């Protein structure tokens, strides 16, 4: 019976340690440096490679996905420049129905009758999905790409990853008119194409209480883009 208090103390310590581990790190660090809305350096340890080009049906552009060479060690960990490599992945993207997915640094665009290749962006980025709006192209001849990506090191840890805020972008099929649609420091929830109205609807969540996290006390913002407009300007609306 004398050992019981010690056991209870040990359990309490374990619970406290477990609770600390479960506390989420903030996605946004608010300080005076938040005016710098993009990183200026790319990790020099990363080895960039490109997949073979992709041509979306009915378009005149090749898209070259660019990402990191992935080096796998035992235990499925990913490391760069290791001497104990057991496998390499030279594939940086996957192609689905009119969509490219992966963890991409950039995209390069090339018109099919040209040898010139142009980058989507000259800033650090982590691109998750690139979706070709084929339904809009078939109906209106306007060829548009939709991107979900990370473009700002919002948690100030010196790198772009899925711990930062996800953003929404649009561009033409050529990579031109690369435009941020979601507001800075608002987390993209999802987006949806309404073909009958030629609109792209989307939702974001705003950290209105400025605690660095997105929770039930924050506000969901609703907006849409008229895809056929000359300028892609967000129209806010309130469905509730």
C-alpha positions as CSV (number, residue, x, y, z in Angstrom):
1,X,0.0,0.0,0.0
2,X,2.9,2.3,0.6
3,X,3.9,2.1,-3.1
4,X,0.5,3.3,-4.2
5,X,1.2,7.1,-3.8
6,X,4.4,6.7,-5.9
7,X,2.5,4.9,-8.7
8,X,-0.2,7.6,-8.7
9,X,2.5,10.3,-8.9
10,X,4.1,8.6,-11.8
11,X,0.8,8.3,-13.6
12,X,0.1,12.0,-13.0
13,X,3.5,12.9,-14.5
14,X,2.9,10.8,-17.5
15,X,-0.5,12.4,-18.1
16,X,1.1,15.9,-17.8
17,X,3.8,15.0,-20.3
18,X,1.2,13.5,-22.7
19,X,-1.0,16.6,-22.5
20,X,2.0,18.8,-23.3
21,X,2.8,16.7,-26.4
22,X,-0.8,17.0,-27.6
23,X,-0.8,20.8,-27.6
24,X,-0.8,22.0,-31.2
25,X,1.8,24.3,-32.3
26,X,0.4,27.6,-33.6
27,X,0.1,28.0,-37.4
28,X,0.7,31.7,-37.1
29,X,3.3,33.6,-35.1
30,X,2.3,37.2,-34.8
31,X,5.2,39.6,-34.5
32,X,6.8,42.6,-36.2
33,X,8.3,40.4,-38.9
34,X,4.8,39.3,-40.3
35,X,5.1,42.2,-42.8
36,X,7.6,39.9,-44.7
37,X,5.0,37.7,-46.3
38,X,7.3,35.3,-48.1
39,X,10.5,33.4,-47.4
40,X,13.6,34.6,-49.2
41,X,15.7,31.4,-49.1
42,X,15.2,27.9,-50.3
43,X,16.8,25.0,-48.3
44,X,20.1,24.4,-50.0
45,X,20.1,20.7,-48.9
46,X,17.2,20.0,-51.2
47,X,17.9,18.4,-54.5
48,X,15.4,19.6,-57.1
49,X,14.3,17.4,-60.0
50,X,11.6,17.5,-62.5
51,X,9.1,14.9,-63.7
52,X,8.5,14.4,-67.4
53,X,6.1,17.0,-68.8
54,X,2.3,16.8,-68.6
55,X,-0.1,18.1,-71.2
56,X,-3.7,18.7,-70.2
57,X,-6.2,17.6,-72.8
58,X,-7.0,20.3,-75.3
59,X,-4.2,22.7,-74.2
60,X,-1.1,23.9,-76.0
61,X,1.2,23.9,-73.0
62,X,3.5,21.4,-71.4
63,X,3.7,21.5,-67.6
64,X,6.9,20.3,-65.9
65,X,6.4,19.5,-62.2
66,X,9.5,20.3,-60.1
67,X,10.1,18.9,-56.6
68,X,12.7,17.4,-54.3
69,X,14.5,14.2,-54.8
70,X,13.3,11.9,-52.0
71,X,15.9,9.7,-50.2
72,X,14.5,7.0,-48.0
73,X,16.4,5.3,-45.2
74,X,15.4,2.4,-42.9
75,X,12.4,3.1,-40.8
76,X,10.8,5.0,-43.8
77,X,12.4,8.3,-42.7
78,X,13.2,10.8,-45.4
79,X,16.7,12.3,-45.3
80,X,18.9,14.1,-47.8
81,X,22.6,13.3,-48.5
82,X,22.7,10.2,-46.3
83,X,25.2,7.4,-46.8
84,X,22.8,4.7,-45.7
85,X,20.3,5.1,-48.5
86,X,18.2,2.1,-49.4
87,X,15.9,3.7,-51.9
88,X,15.4,6.8,-54.1
89,X,12.2,8.2,-55.4
90,X,12.7,10.2,-58.6
91,X,8.9,10.8,-58.9
92,X,7.7,14.1,-57.5
93,X,4.1,14.2,-58.7
94,X,1.1,12.2,-59.6
95,X,-1.5,12.8,-62.3
96,X,-5.2,12.1,-61.8
97,X,-8.2,13.3,-63.6
98,X,-7.1,16.8,-64.8
99,X,-5.1,17.2,-61.5
100,X,-1.5,17.1,-60.5
101,X,-0.7,16.3,-56.9
102,X,2.5,16.1,-54.9
103,X,4.8,18.3,-52.8
104,X,6.1,20.5,-55.5
105,X,8.5,23.4,-55.4
106,X,7.4,24.9,-58.7
107,X,6.0,24.3,-62.1
108,X,7.6,25.1,-65.4
109,X,5.5,25.9,-68.5
110,X,6.4,25.4,-72.1
111,X,4.3,26.2,-75.2
112,X,4.3,23.1,-77.5
113,X,5.8,25.1,-80.4
114,X,8.6,26.6,-78.3
115,X,11.8,25.5,-76.5
116,X,11.4,28.3,-73.9
117,X,10.5,27.2,-70.4
118,X,9.1,29.6,-67.8
119,X,8.7,29.2,-64.1
120,X,5.3,29.7,-62.4
121,X,7.0,31.6,-59.5
122,X,10.4,32.8,-58.4
123,X,9.5,32.6,-54.7
124,X,9.6,29.6,-52.3
125,X,6.4,27.6,-52.5
126,X,5.0,24.2,-51.6
127,X,2.3,23.2,-54.1
128,X,0.0,20.4,-53.1
129,X,-2.6,20.3,-56.0
130,X,-2.9,21.8,-59.5
131,X,-6.3,21.3,-61.0
132,X,-7.3,22.1,-64.6
133,X,-10.8,23.3,-64.9
134,X,-11.6,21.4,-68.1
135,X,-15.4,21.9,-67.8
136,X,-14.9,25.6,-68.0
137,X,-12.4,25.3,-70.8
138,X,-14.8,23.1,-72.8
139,X,-17.6,25.6,-72.4
140,X,-15.9,28.9,-72.6
141,X,-12.4,28.2,-74.1
142,X,-10.9,29.8,-71.0
143,X,-8.2,27.5,-69.7
144,X,-7.6,28.0,-65.9
145,X,-5.5,26.2,-63.3
146,X,-6.4,26.1,-59.6
147,X,-3.6,25.7,-57.0
148,X,-3.7,24.7,-53.3
149,X,-0.4,25.5,-51.8
150,X,1.7,27.0,-49.0
151,X,3.4,30.4,-49.8
152,X,4.2,31.9,-46.4
153,X,6.2,30.6,-43.4
154,X,3.4,31.7,-41.1
155,X,4.7,29.8,-38.0
156,X,8.2,31.2,-38.4
157,X,10.1,28.0,-38.2
158,X,12.2,28.8,-41.2
159,X,10.5,26.4,-43.7
160,X,7.4,25.9,-45.8
161,X,5.4,22.8,-44.8
162,X,2.0,21.6,-44.0
163,X,2.2,23.3,-40.5
164,X,1.8,26.6,-42.3
165,X,-1.4,28.2,-43.7
166,X,-2.8,26.7,-46.9
167,X,-3.7,29.2,-49.7
168,X,-5.7,29.3,-52.9
169,X,-4.3,30.5,-56.3
170,X,-5.4,30.7,-59.9
171,X,-3.5,31.1,-63.2
172,X,-4.0,30.7,-66.9
173,X,-2.9,27.4,-68.5
174,X,0.4,29.2,-69.4
175,X,1.2,30.0,-65.8
176,X,0.5,33.7,-66.5
177,X,-1.7,35.7,-64.2
178,X,-0.7,33.7,-61.2
179,X,-3.0,35.3,-58.6
180,X,-3.6,34.7,-54.9
181,X,-7.3,34.3,-54.2
182,X,-7.4,33.6,-50.4
183,X,-6.5,36.4,-48.0
184,X,-3.2,36.4,-46.2
185,X,-3.2,34.6,-42.9
186,X,-6.6,32.9,-43.7
187,X,-6.5,29.1,-43.9
188,X,-8.1,27.6,-47.0
189,X,-10.8,25.0,-46.0
190,X,-12.0,23.9,-49.5
191,X,-13.1,25.1,-52.9
192,X,-15.8,24.0,-55.4
193,X,-16.5,24.7,-59.1
194,X,-20.0,25.7,-59.9
195,X,-19.9,25.2,-63.7
196,X,-23.4,26.6,-64.4
197,X,-22.4,30.0,-63.0
198,X,-18.7,29.9,-64.1
199,X,-17.8,30.5,-60.5
200,X,-15.2,29.1,-58.1
201,X,-16.5,29.1,-54.6
202,X,-14.2,28.7,-51.6
203,X,-14.1,28.9,-47.8
204,X,-11.4,30.1,-45.5
205,X,-11.1,30.4,-41.7
206,X,-9.7,33.6,-40.1
207,X,-7.9,33.6,-36.8
208,X,-10.1,36.4,-35.4
209,X,-9.0,36.0,-31.8
210,X,-5.3,36.1,-32.9
211,X,-4.2,33.1,-30.8
212,X,-2.2,31.6,-33.7
213,X,-4.5,28.6,-34.1
214,X,-7.8,27.9,-36.0
215,X,-10.6,26.8,-33.6
216,X,-14.3,27.1,-33.0
217,X,-14.0,30.7,-31.8
218,X,-12.7,31.8,-35.2
219,X,-14.8,33.0,-38.2
220,X,-15.3,31.2,-41.5
221,X,-15.2,33.4,-44.5
222,X,-17.1,32.7,-47.8
223,X,-16.2,34.0,-51.2
224,X,-16.4,33.2,-54.9
225,X,-14.6,34.2,-58.1
226,X,-16.2,34.9,-61.5
227,X,-13.8,32.9,-63.6
228,X,-14.8,34.7,-66.8
229,X,-14.0,38.2,-65.4
230,X,-11.0,40.0,-66.7
231,X,-9.7,40.4,-63.2
232,X,-10.2,37.7,-60.6
233,X,-11.7,39.6,-57.7
234,X,-13.1,37.9,-54.7
235,X,-16.8,38.5,-54.0
236,X,-17.7,37.8,-50.4
237,X,-21.1,36.4,-49.5
238,X,-22.8,35.2,-46.3
239,X,-24.8,32.0,-46.6
240,X,-25.6,31.8,-42.9
